[in-house]
Amino acid sequence: MRTVLKRPAHAVSFAAGRVTSGGRVLPSFLIVGAQRCGTTSLYRALSRHPLMLKPVLRKGVHYFDMAYDRGLSWYRAHFPLASTALPLRLRYGRDPLAFESAPYYLFHPLAGARIAEDLPGVKLIALVRDPVERACSAHAHELARGFETEPCFERALALEPERLAGEAERLRTVPGYASHAHRHHAYLARGRYAEQLARLEPLVGHDRILVLDSGLLFRDPASAYDRVLGFLGLPRLGNVEFERHNARPRAVMPASVHRRLREHFEPWDELLVPWLGTVPSWRR
């Protein structure tokens, strides 16, 4: 009943947003991924900061990946009114920052160029974790949501090349194309983080991308939080509380599978060192 009631309320709120879209803020930064790397936990922690303006209806608008044909006014309608920022500016002496979190942005082949075009100067935050664990977590997540029909993790990995064959190219060349497999079945491909960061870098610039090891996020959340605030140019105002969100139970991965995947990701993990400034936590 709650979901049924939410839909009309969301429709009314969004209709009002479209009418007033010209007076609404656009994001100053985006959490772009990666999926199953702590993006929801970081989003919720940042949402508690008094100088953060989150989307009106949901944490991720998915404009730059799934709804780009709807136009920038549609996207802007999801964010708070600019008048909301004035009291905060007067109270804290600096402008608040609007943001959203959509972990498909990092992986979608067109999202980076779209972001660079529509949000010049925007900053991007990408979280990364052990890609072996990320793959297993993603499979459990997609299975629980009904987007994956293959219950065996190893079998899903074996199916991935066939499922994803040609999908990235179709996303790049076919207007309005959406790929279920590319979004929900990319267990290994999404874990090649350096490949995706290399696509983003020439579009927005190295200095406007923060890559955060989620091992740090949950081991020392205060330091991770301060690093994010420093990147955004904001002071810490109050304490920070990090919680794990969207964790799902999953079967234990066979040791042989873990070894094989660890070897698969080794060269990609090495390419993360310049982004992180150190060896990824899962390789130490």
C-alpha positions as a Markdown table, in Angstrom:
| # | Residue | x | y | z |
|---|---|---|---|---|
| 1 | Met | 0.0 | 0.0 | 0.0 |
| 2 | Arg | 2.8 | 2.4 | 0.8 |
| 3 | Thr | 4.4 | 2.0 | -2.7 |
| 4 | Val | 1.0 | 2.5 | -4.3 |
| 5 | Leu | 0.4 | 5.7 | -2.3 |
| 6 | Lys | 3.9 | 7.0 | -3.1 |
| 7 | Arg | 3.4 | 6.9 | -6.9 |
| 8 | Pro | 0.7 | 9.6 | -7.0 |
| 9 | Ala | 2.6 | 11.7 | -4.5 |
| 10 | His | 5.7 | 11.4 | -6.7 |
| 11 | Ala | 3.8 | 12.3 | -9.8 |
| 12 | Val | 2.4 | 15.5 | -8.2 |
| 13 | Ser | 5.8 | 16.4 | -6.8 |
| 14 | Phe | 7.5 | 15.9 | -10.2 |
| 15 | Ala | 4.8 | 17.8 | -12.1 |
| 16 | Ala | 5.4 | 20.8 | -9.8 |
| 17 | Gly | 9.1 | 20.3 | -10.4 |
| 18 | Arg | 8.7 | 20.6 | -14.2 |
| 19 | Val | 6.8 | 23.8 | -13.8 |
| 20 | Thr | 9.5 | 25.4 | -11.7 |
| 21 | Ser | 12.5 | 23.7 | -13.3 |
| 22 | Gly | 14.1 | 27.0 | -14.3 |
| 23 | Gly | 14.4 | 28.0 | -10.7 |
| 24 | Arg | 16.0 | 24.7 | -9.6 |
| 25 | Val | 19.6 | 23.9 | -8.9 |
| 26 | Leu | 21.7 | 21.5 | -10.9 |
| 27 | Pro | 24.2 | 19.1 | -9.2 |
| 28 | Ser | 27.7 | 20.3 | -8.3 |
| 29 | Phe | 28.9 | 16.7 | -7.9 |
| 30 | Leu | 27.8 | 13.2 | -8.7 |
| 31 | Ile | 28.5 | 9.8 | -7.1 |
| 32 | Val | 28.9 | 7.8 | -10.3 |
| 33 | Gly | 29.6 | 4.3 | -9.0 |
| 34 | Ala | 30.7 | 1.7 | -8.8 |
| 35 | Gln | 27.7 | -0.5 | -8.2 |
| 36 | Arg | 27.9 | -2.5 | -4.9 |
| 37 | Cys | 30.8 | -0.4 | -3.6 |
| 38 | Gly | 29.2 | 1.6 | -0.8 |
| 39 | Thr | 27.5 | 4.3 | -2.9 |
| 40 | Thr | 24.3 | 4.2 | -0.9 |
| 41 | Ser | 26.2 | 4.4 | 2.4 |
| 42 | Leu | 28.2 | 7.4 | 1.2 |
| 43 | Tyr | 25.1 | 9.1 | -0.2 |
| 44 | Arg | 23.2 | 8.8 | 3.1 |
| 45 | Ala | 26.1 | 10.1 | 5.1 |
| 46 | Leu | 26.6 | 13.1 | 2.8 |
| 47 | Ser | 22.8 | 13.7 | 2.8 |
| 48 | Arg | 23.1 | 14.6 | 6.5 |
| 49 | His | 25.5 | 17.4 | 5.9 |
| 50 | Pro | 23.6 | 20.7 | 6.1 |
| 51 | Leu | 25.2 | 22.1 | 2.9 |
| 52 | Met | 24.1 | 19.1 | 0.8 |
| 53 | Leu | 21.0 | 19.3 | -1.4 |
| 54 | Lys | 19.8 | 15.8 | -2.4 |
| 55 | Pro | 17.3 | 15.0 | -5.1 |
| 56 | Val | 13.7 | 15.6 | -4.2 |
| 57 | Leu | 12.3 | 12.1 | -4.9 |
| 58 | Arg | 15.2 | 9.5 | -5.1 |
| 59 | Lys | 18.9 | 9.3 | -4.6 |
| 60 | Gly | 19.6 | 8.5 | -8.3 |
| 61 | Val | 17.8 | 10.3 | -11.1 |
| 62 | His | 19.5 | 8.1 | -13.8 |
| 63 | Tyr | 19.2 | 10.9 | -16.4 |
| 64 | Phe | 22.6 | 10.5 | -18.0 |
| 65 | Asp | 22.2 | 6.7 | -18.5 |
| 66 | Met | 18.5 | 5.8 | -18.8 |
| 67 | Ala | 16.5 | 9.0 | -19.4 |
| 68 | Tyr | 18.7 | 11.4 | -21.4 |
| 69 | Asp | 16.1 | 11.8 | -24.1 |
| 70 | Arg | 13.8 | 13.6 | -21.6 |
| 71 | Gly | 16.0 | 16.7 | -21.6 |
| 72 | Leu | 17.8 | 18.9 | -19.1 |
| 73 | Ser | 14.6 | 20.5 | -17.8 |
| 74 | Trp | 13.3 | 17.1 | -16.8 |
| 75 | Tyr | 16.5 | 16.4 | -15.0 |
| 76 | Arg | 16.6 | 19.8 | -13.2 |
| 77 | Ala | 13.0 | 19.2 | -12.0 |
| 78 | His | 14.3 | 16.5 | -9.6 |
| 79 | Phe | 16.4 | 18.9 | -7.6 |
| 80 | Pro | 15.5 | 21.5 | -4.9 |
| 81 | Leu | 14.6 | 25.1 | -5.7 |
| 82 | Ala | 17.4 | 27.6 | -5.8 |
| 83 | Ser | 15.5 | 29.6 | -3.2 |
| 84 | Thr | 16.2 | 26.7 | -0.8 |
| 85 | Ala | 19.9 | 27.4 | -1.1 |
| 86 | Leu | 19.6 | 31.1 | 0.0 |
| 87 | Pro | 19.0 | 30.5 | 3.8 |
| 88 | Leu | 21.8 | 28.0 | 3.9 |
| 89 | Arg | 24.1 | 30.4 | 2.2 |
| 90 | Leu | 23.2 | 33.1 | 4.6 |
| 91 | Arg | 23.7 | 30.8 | 7.6 |
| 92 | Tyr | 26.9 | 29.1 | 6.6 |
| 93 | Gly | 28.5 | 31.7 | 4.4 |
| 94 | Arg | 28.9 | 29.4 | 1.4 |
| 95 | Asp | 26.7 | 27.8 | -1.3 |
| 96 | Pro | 25.2 | 24.4 | -0.7 |
| 97 | Leu | 25.9 | 21.7 | -3.2 |
| 98 | Ala | 23.3 | 19.6 | -4.9 |
| 99 | Phe | 24.1 | 16.0 | -5.8 |
| 100 | Glu | 22.8 | 12.6 | -6.7 |
| 101 | Ser | 24.1 | 9.0 | -6.7 |
| 102 | Ala | 23.6 | 6.8 | -9.7 |
| 103 | Pro | 26.2 | 3.9 | -9.9 |
| 104 | Tyr | 25.4 | 3.1 | -13.5 |
| 105 | Tyr | 26.9 | 6.4 | -14.7 |
| 106 | Leu | 30.5 | 5.1 | -14.3 |
| 107 | Phe | 29.8 | 2.0 | -16.5 |
| 108 | His | 27.4 | 3.4 | -19.1 |
| 109 | Pro | 29.5 | 4.2 | -22.3 |
| 110 | Leu | 27.7 | 7.5 | -23.0 |
| 111 | Ala | 27.1 | 8.9 | -19.5 |
| 112 | Gly | 30.5 | 10.6 | -19.1 |
| 113 | Ala | 30.2 | 12.6 | -22.3 |
| 114 | Arg | 26.7 | 13.6 | -21.4 |
| 115 | Ile | 27.7 | 14.7 | -17.9 |
| 116 | Ala | 30.6 | 16.8 | -19.3 |
| 117 | Glu | 28.2 | 18.4 | -21.8 |
| 118 | Asp | 25.4 | 19.3 | -19.4 |
| 119 | Leu | 27.3 | 19.9 | -16.1 |
| 120 | Pro | 30.5 | 21.7 | -17.0 |
| 121 | Gly | 32.7 | 21.9 | -13.9 |
| 122 | Val | 30.9 | 19.1 | -12.1 |
| 123 | Lys | 33.0 | 16.8 | -9.8 |
| 124 | Leu | 32.7 | 13.1 | -9.8 |
| 125 | Ile | 33.1 | 10.5 | -7.0 |
| 126 | Ala | 33.8 | 6.9 | -7.8 |
| 127 | Leu | 34.0 | 4.2 | -5.1 |
| 128 | Val | 35.8 | 1.0 | -5.7 |
| 129 | Arg | 36.1 | -2.3 | -3.8 |
| 130 | Asp | 37.6 | -5.7 | -4.3 |
| 131 | Pro | 36.2 | -6.5 | -7.8 |
| 132 | Val | 35.9 | -10.2 | -6.9 |
| 133 | Glu | 33.7 | -9.5 | -4.0 |
| 134 | Arg | 31.8 | -6.8 | -6.0 |
| 135 | Ala | 31.0 | -9.4 | -8.7 |
| 136 | Cys | 29.6 | -11.9 | -6.2 |
| 137 | Ser | 27.7 | -9.2 | -4.4 |
| 138 | Ala | 26.2 | -7.9 | -7.6 |
| 139 | His | 25.0 | -11.3 | -8.6 |
| 140 | Ala | 23.3 | -11.8 | -5.3 |
| 141 | His | 21.8 | -8.3 | -5.6 |
| 142 | Glu | 20.5 | -8.8 | -9.2 |
| 143 | Leu | 19.1 | -12.3 | -8.3 |
| 144 | Ala | 17.2 | -10.9 | -5.3 |
| 145 | Arg | 15.7 | -8.1 | -7.4 |
| 146 | Gly | 14.6 | -10.5 | -10.1 |
| 147 | Phe | 16.9 | -9.1 | -12.8 |
| 148 | Glu | 19.1 | -12.3 | -12.9 |
| 149 | Thr | 17.6 | -15.7 | -13.6 |
| 150 | Glu | 20.7 | -17.8 | -13.3 |
| 151 | Pro | 21.1 | -18.7 | -9.6 |
| 152 | Cys | 24.7 | -20.1 | -10.0 |
| 153 | Phe | 27.3 | -17.4 | -9.8 |
| 154 | Glu | 29.9 | -19.4 | -11.9 |
| 155 | Arg | 27.3 | -20.0 | -14.6 |
| 156 | Ala | 26.3 | -16.3 | -14.7 |
| 157 | Leu | 30.0 | -15.4 | -15.1 |
| 158 | Ala | 30.3 | -17.9 | -18.0 |
| 159 | Leu | 27.2 | -16.3 | -19.6 |
| 160 | Glu | 28.5 | -12.7 | -19.3 |
| 161 | Pro | 30.5 | -12.5 | -22.6 |
| 162 | Glu | 27.6 | -13.7 | -24.6 |
| 163 | Arg | 25.1 | -11.5 | -22.8 |
| 164 | Leu | 27.2 | -8.4 | -23.2 |
| 165 | Ala | 28.4 | -9.0 | -26.7 |
| 166 | Gly | 27.7 | -5.9 | -28.8 |
| 167 | Glu | 25.6 | -4.2 | -26.1 |
| 168 | Ala | 28.0 | -1.3 | -25.4 |
| 169 | Glu | 28.2 | -0.5 | -29.1 |
| 170 | Arg | 24.4 | -0.6 | -29.4 |
| 171 | Leu | 24.2 | 1.8 | -26.5 |
| 172 | Arg | 26.6 | 4.2 | -28.2 |
| 173 | Thr | 25.0 | 4.0 | -31.7 |
| 174 | Val | 21.2 | 3.3 | -31.3 |
| 175 | Pro | 19.3 | 6.3 | -30.1 |
| 176 | Gly | 17.2 | 5.5 | -27.0 |
| 177 | Tyr | 18.6 | 2.0 | -26.6 |
| 178 | Ala | 18.6 | 0.4 | -23.2 |
| 179 | Ser | 20.3 | -2.8 | -22.4 |
| 180 | His | 19.1 | -5.1 | -19.6 |
| 181 | Ala | 22.2 | -7.3 | -19.8 |
| 182 | His | 24.6 | -4.3 | -19.8 |
| 183 | Arg | 23.0 | -2.8 | -16.7 |
| 184 | His | 22.3 | -6.0 | -14.7 |
| 185 | His | 24.6 | -8.8 | -15.9 |
| 186 | Ala | 28.1 | -7.1 | -16.1 |
| 187 | Tyr | 29.7 | -8.8 | -13.1 |
| 188 | Leu | 33.3 | -8.8 | -14.4 |
| 189 | Ala | 33.1 | -5.8 | -16.7 |
| 190 | Arg | 31.9 | -3.4 | -14.0 |
| 191 | Gly | 34.9 | -4.4 | -11.8 |
| 192 | Arg | 37.4 | -3.2 | -14.4 |
| 193 | Tyr | 37.3 | 0.2 | -12.8 |
| 194 | Ala | 40.4 | 1.6 | -14.4 |
| 195 | Glu | 38.9 | 1.1 | -17.9 |
| 196 | Gln | 35.9 | 3.2 | -16.9 |
| 197 | Leu | 38.0 | 5.9 | -15.2 |
| 198 | Ala | 40.2 | 6.1 | -18.3 |
| 199 | Arg | 37.0 | 6.9 | -20.4 |
| 200 | Leu | 36.0 | 9.6 | -17.9 |
| 201 | Glu | 39.3 | 11.4 | -17.4 |
| 202 | Pro | 39.6 | 13.2 | -20.8 |
| 203 | Leu | 36.0 | 14.3 | -20.5 |
| 204 | Val | 36.0 | 15.9 | -17.1 |
| 205 | Gly | 39.7 | 16.1 | -16.1 |
| 206 | His | 41.7 | 14.0 | -13.6 |
| 207 | Asp | 41.5 | 16.7 | -10.8 |
| 208 | Arg | 37.7 | 16.6 | -10.9 |
| 209 | Ile | 37.5 | 12.8 | -10.2 |
| 210 | Leu | 37.9 | 11.4 | -6.7 |
| 211 | Val | 38.4 | 7.6 | -6.5 |
| 212 | Leu | 37.7 | 6.3 | -3.0 |
| 213 | Asp | 38.6 | 2.8 | -1.8 |
| 214 | Ser | 35.5 | 1.5 | 0.0 |
| 215 | Gly | 37.8 | -0.5 | 2.3 |
| 216 | Leu | 38.8 | 2.9 | 3.8 |
| 217 | Leu | 35.2 | 4.0 | 3.8 |
| 218 | Phe | 34.1 | 1.3 | 6.2 |
| 219 | Arg | 37.4 | 0.8 | 8.0 |
| 220 | Asp | 37.9 | 4.5 | 8.8 |
| 221 | Pro | 34.8 | 6.4 | 7.8 |
| 222 | Ala | 35.8 | 9.6 | 9.4 |
| 223 | Ser | 38.9 | 9.9 | 7.3 |
| 224 | Ala | 37.0 | 8.9 | 4.1 |
| 225 | Tyr | 34.3 | 11.5 | 4.9 |
| 226 | Asp | 36.9 | 14.2 | 5.5 |
| 227 | Arg | 38.6 | 13.3 | 2.2 |
| 228 | Val | 35.3 | 13.7 | 0.3 |
| 229 | Leu | 34.6 | 17.0 | 2.0 |
| 230 | Gly | 38.1 | 18.3 | 1.1 |
| 231 | Phe | 37.6 | 17.3 | -2.5 |
| 232 | Leu | 34.3 | 19.2 | -2.5 |
| 233 | Gly | 35.6 | 22.2 | -0.7 |
| 234 | Leu | 33.2 | 21.9 | 2.3 |
| 235 | Pro | 33.9 | 22.0 | 6.0 |
| 236 | Arg | 32.8 | 19.3 | 8.3 |
| 237 | Leu | 29.7 | 20.4 | 10.3 |
| 238 | Gly | 28.9 | 17.9 | 13.0 |
| 239 | Asn | 29.7 | 14.2 | 13.3 |
| 240 | Val | 29.4 | 11.6 | 10.6 |
| 241 | Glu | 27.6 | 8.3 | 10.9 |
| 242 | Phe | 28.3 | 5.5 | 8.3 |
| 243 | Glu | 26.1 | 2.5 | 8.0 |
| 244 | Arg | 26.1 | -0.4 | 5.6 |
| 245 | His | 23.1 | -0.5 | 3.3 |
| 246 | Asn | 21.7 | -3.0 | 0.8 |
| 247 | Ala | 23.8 | -5.9 | 2.1 |
| 248 | Arg | 22.5 | -9.2 | 0.8 |
| 249 | Pro | 23.2 | -12.8 | 1.9 |
| 250 | Arg | 25.1 | -14.9 | -0.6 |
| 251 | Ala | 26.7 | -18.3 | -1.0 |
| 252 | Val | 30.4 | -18.7 | -0.2 |
| 253 | Met | 32.5 | -18.4 | -3.3 |
| 254 | Pro | 34.6 | -21.6 | -4.0 |
| 255 | Ala | 38.3 | -20.9 | -3.5 |
| 256 | Ser | 39.1 | -22.0 | -7.1 |
| 257 | Val | 36.7 | -19.4 | -8.5 |
| 258 | His | 38.2 | -16.7 | -6.2 |
| 259 | Arg | 41.7 | -17.4 | -7.3 |
| 260 | Arg | 40.7 | -17.3 | -11.0 |
| 261 | Leu | 38.9 | -14.0 | -10.6 |
| 262 | Arg | 41.7 | -12.5 | -8.5 |
| 263 | Glu | 44.1 | -13.3 | -11.4 |
| 264 | His | 41.7 | -11.8 | -13.9 |
| 265 | Phe | 41.5 | -8.5 | -12.1 |
| 266 | Glu | 45.2 | -8.2 | -11.2 |
| 267 | Pro | 46.3 | -6.0 | -14.1 |
| 268 | Trp | 43.2 | -3.8 | -13.7 |
| 269 | Asp | 43.8 | -3.4 | -10.0 |
| 270 | Glu | 47.4 | -2.2 | -10.7 |
| 271 | Leu | 46.0 | 0.5 | -13.0 |
| 272 | Leu | 44.1 | 1.9 | -10.0 |
| 273 | Val | 47.3 | 2.8 | -8.0 |
| 274 | Pro | 47.7 | 6.2 | -9.7 |
| 275 | Trp | 44.0 | 7.0 | -8.9 |
| 276 | Leu | 44.1 | 5.9 | -5.3 |
| 277 | Gly | 47.7 | 7.0 | -4.6 |
| 278 | Thr | 48.4 | 3.6 | -3.1 |
| 279 | Val | 47.8 | -0.1 | -3.7 |
| 280 | Pro | 44.1 | -1.1 | -3.4 |
| 281 | Ser | 43.2 | -2.3 | 0.1 |
| 282 | Trp | 42.3 | -5.8 | -1.3 |
| 283 | Arg | 45.7 | -6.3 | -2.8 |
| 284 | Arg | 47.7 | -5.5 | 0.4 |
